[in-house]
């Protein structure tokens, strides 16, 4: 699919989100969370291009959320908290990335998972600072000096999430079509060829890893501003599993896949929890199984096939 077609679909999706949020007010919360998780999965998409899967990216989600929670006490402005959270996530991603990019496949994934669980344990144990499993309630936050609360606050956070999703999606789309994207694909197919060409696979993967950490940082900040409550569960392995689930559900063939997967995941979870309160996880599992069996390319793969057939 051409870049123009993807751009038009992205803009149409943005309009649809705004229409749904206006028509069904309670969906504002769900769609904002979906956009945030789509941002985090967008970063994982970069790693998937290199054939690597991180089972611990919830670490950056939680790190950014706690940055917002602690930072809001000193600087309550959302426009400063968002980049600060992403910056902290990017710096930690760089430090961790220098270590994990030396490994591939299951070792890469499990090392990320282990580090995420270490961070989860730290959040749980340092109760005096983090309040443990009880978490931290965000203090009042402002946007351009105005309180970020009530219906206007919900619209503002949704708008911020939508702008970040469009901006990061466009940047990732350009990156994947650039030499960086080709180098990432080279890591997946034949890494030694990059070495022979004088391109360092570790540096290429490190750049993608840091970028993915930054996007997860934006996602964590949006989640914190939306839920107004931050707990260690954000860094638990199940949260990382959700991100991988969404990546499979949406498909890795386009930058739109992560957002399609996130929207489908959140809406399915909401309606499954309302209909089958004690078995909503089973419904999610059946949905994922159905996607794997009948649509290996995810939701985006289904859309792309239908467009080609037409």
N, C-alpha and C positions, 0 to 999 in steps of 0.2 A: 504494500500500500504506500502511496506517495506521501510525502511530508505534508502537502496541502490537504489531502484527505484526512490525515490524522489531526491536523490543526482544526479543521472544520468540525470533526467529531468531538474534539476536546471542548471547543466553544459551545457546541450544542449540548454536551453533557453538563457544562457549567450552567447554562441557562436552565436546563431541566432540574438541576439541583436547587437553584433559586426558586423555581416555580413550585417544586415539591415542598420546600421549606416554608414557603408562604401559604400554600394550600393546606398543609398538614403541620401545624406548629410544633408538635412533639417530635417530628422528624428532624428538626434543626439539630438537636443533640446527636442523634444517630448519624446523620450525614457528616457532621463535623468530625466525629470520631472516625468515621469511615475515610474521610479525606486525610486525617492524620495518619492512620495506619497505612493508607495507600502511599503516603510520602515515605514511610519507613520501608515498605516493600519495594518502592522505586529504587532505593539504595541497594537492596538485595538483588534487584534485577541486574545491576552492574556486575555484581559478583557472579551471578549465574552466567553472564556472558563469558566469564573466564572458567566456567565449569565448577565453581566453588559455591558452597552453601554454608551460611553462618547460622548455627543453632543458638547463638547467644546475642543477637542484636538487640534484645530487650534491655541489655545493659545500658546502651546509649539512650534508649527511650526513658528509662528510669533516671539516669544521670541528669538528663535535661530537665525532667519534671521536678526533681529535687532542687536543681539549680534555680528554677523559677520559684519554688516554694520558699527557699532560703533567701533568694535575691529580692523577692517582693517585699520583704521586711525593710530593706534598705532603699531599694529603687522600685517603686510600685508601677512604673510605666511599662506597659506591655511591649511597646516598640523597642525598648531597650532590653527587656527580659528575653525576647525571642532570639535576637542575634547572640546574646550572651550565652544562652543555653546551647545554641548550635555551635558556638565557638568552643565551649568547654567540651562538648561531645567530640568535636573534631580534634582537639588537642589530645584527649585521652585515646581517641581512635588512632591517632598517629603513633602514640607511644606503644599501644597494644599491637598495632599493625606492623611495626618494625619487628615484632617477634612472630606473629602468626603467619605472615606472608611467606615465611620460610617453609611452611608446610602446605600440603595439598589434600584435597578430597576429605575423607572422614577425619583425618587428623586436624585439618583446618576447622571443620565444623565443630568437633568435640572440644577443641581448645577454646573456641569462642563460648561454647556452652559452659565449660568449667569456670571461665573468668566471670561470666554472668552470674553463676551461682555463688561465686565468692563474694561478689558485690551484694547479692541478695542477703547472704549471711551477715555481712557487715551492717547492712541496713536494719536487719532484725536484732542484732546483738547490741548495737549502740543506742539503746533505748533513750538515754538521757538527751540525745541529740535528734534522733529520728522518730522517737515515740514508737519504735518497733512496728508490729503488725497494725497498730492503730493508725499509723500514718500521720500526715501533717495536713491541716486545713489551711488553704491559702488565705493570706490576709487580703484586704481590699486591694484591687488592682485597677489602674486607670489606663485609658487610651486617649492620648493627646490631652491629658489633664482631666478627662471626664471619667467618672466611675464606670468600670466595666461590669455592669450588673443588669439584671432584668432582661427584658426582651431585646432592648437595644444592644446589650452586652452579648447576647446570643448571636445576633446578626453580625456584630463586629467580629467575633471570633470565627464565625463561619466564613465571613469575607476574607479574613486573614488566611484561613486554611485554604480557601479556594485560590487566592492569589499565589500562595506558596506552591500549591499543587501545579498550577499552570506554569509558573516560572521554572520550578525544578524539572517538571516534565519536559519543557522546551530545552533546557540545558542538557538533560540526559539524552534526549533525542539527537541533539547536535553532537554530543560526545560519542554516542554509539556509531554515528556515521563518520566520525573522524578517525585519524590514525590510532588514537587511543582505543577506540572501539574495536578496530581491526587487531590491535595488539592483544586486547583482552580475549578475543576469539582465538587468537594464536596460542594463548596459554592453554585453552581448552583442547585444541586439536594437536598441536605439536610444539611444545614449549621450547625444545632445544633449537628449533629454527630461529626463534627470536634471539637467542644467544649468538648464533652464527651471524645474524644480521647486525649485531652490536646493540640490540635493545634489551634492557634488563627486565626480565619478567617480574622480578620482585618489586621494582620501582613502579611498574605499570599496575600491578595488583595493589600496591600500597596506595597509589593515587585513587584507585577505585574504592578501596576500603575506607580511606579518610572521607571521601565524598559520601559514601553510604552512611558513615557515622554522623556526618553533619546533617543529612536528611532525616536520620532517625532522631537527631537532636531537635530539629524543628517539630517533628511529630510528637515527641515527648512534651515539648513546651505547649503545643496546641492542646494536647490531652489534659495537661495540668490546668490550663486556663478554662477548659470546658467543664471538667469534673469538679474543679476547685478543691480536690482532695487527692493527695499523693500517698501511695502505700508501697511497701517493698514488693508487692505482687507484680508491679510493673516490670521488675527485673527477673521474675521467676521463669523457669524453663517453659512453662505453658504459654506465656506471652510470646516468647520466641517461636514456639510451635505454631501459634496463631499466624505469625507473620509468614512462616514457610507455607502454612495451609493456604493463606491468601494468595501467595505467589503461584502456587500450583493451580488454585481455583481460577485466578484471573488469566494466567498464561504469560509467558515471557517473550512473546513475539512482538510486543509493542509497549511503549511507555503508558498506554492506556490500560493495559492488562492489570497492573497493580490496583488501580482505582476501581475498575470493574469488579475485581475480586473482592476488594475491601467492602464495596457497597453491597455486593451479593452476600458476603459473609455476615455483615452486621444486620442486614434486613432479615436474613434467614434465621439468625440467632434470636432476634427480637420476636419474630412471629412464632418460631419453634418454642421459645420459652413461654410465650403466652398460651400456646395450644397444647404443648406437651411439657408441662412444668418439670416433670421428673425424668424426662427422657430427651431433652433438647440436644444433648451431646450426641445421642444416637442419630438424630436427624442430620446434624452437621456431618457426622461420619458417613452417613449414607450419601449425602450430597457430594462429598469429596470422592467417595468410591465411584459414584456415577460419572463424575468428571473424568477420573482416571481411566475408566473403562470405555466410555462413549465419546469423550472429548479430551484426548491426551494433550491437546494444545491449549486447554483451558477455555474460558469464555471468549477470550479474544481469538483463539484459534477457530472457534465455531463461527464467529462473525466474519473472519477473514475468508473462510471457506465458502460461506454463502455469498460474499461479495464477488469472489472469483467465479462461482457458478453462475451468478447473474450476468 
